[in-house]
Amino acid sequence: MKEVKYYIPNELQADRYWSGALHIFANHPKLKLYMSQFIDFEELYLDEDGFERISRAWSPADQFMLRLALHLFNGKRDIDLSLMDRLDSNNKKIAFKAIQLRFAG
């Protein structure tokens, strides 16, 4: 799948619910490939079910990053943070920054 360039509105980058999730989506190599397919910036819509559907065959680390992004977005999905132990250093860095964006307020 070819990477698509997209414009993230400033108000979403400043929104604590969107910013953490978008940080993960924009910086994770696999997730950023699907942003234009499952995130509608004009309608302010994130297709959680679509992301979950395509992630079924992904690695545990990729699934964790998706679930963390979705959790930071709206808190509906539970997540076990101890699974971060399985992440490589780059994914941990992305995850910690996203958590900071969401909760540092």
Number of C-alpha atoms within 10 A of each C-alpha: 6 6 12 11 10 10 7 14 11 9 10 15 16 14 14 20 21 22 24 29 26 24 20 26 23 17 14 18 13 17 20 18 17 19 21 14 13 16 18 13 15 8 7 10 10 17 13 15 10 13 20 13 9 11 18 11 9 11 9 14 16 19 18 22 24 22 22 24 27 27 17 25 21 11 13 9 12 10 14 9 9 7 12 17 10 12 16 10 11 10 20 15 12 19 24 14 15 24 19 14 22 20 11 9 9
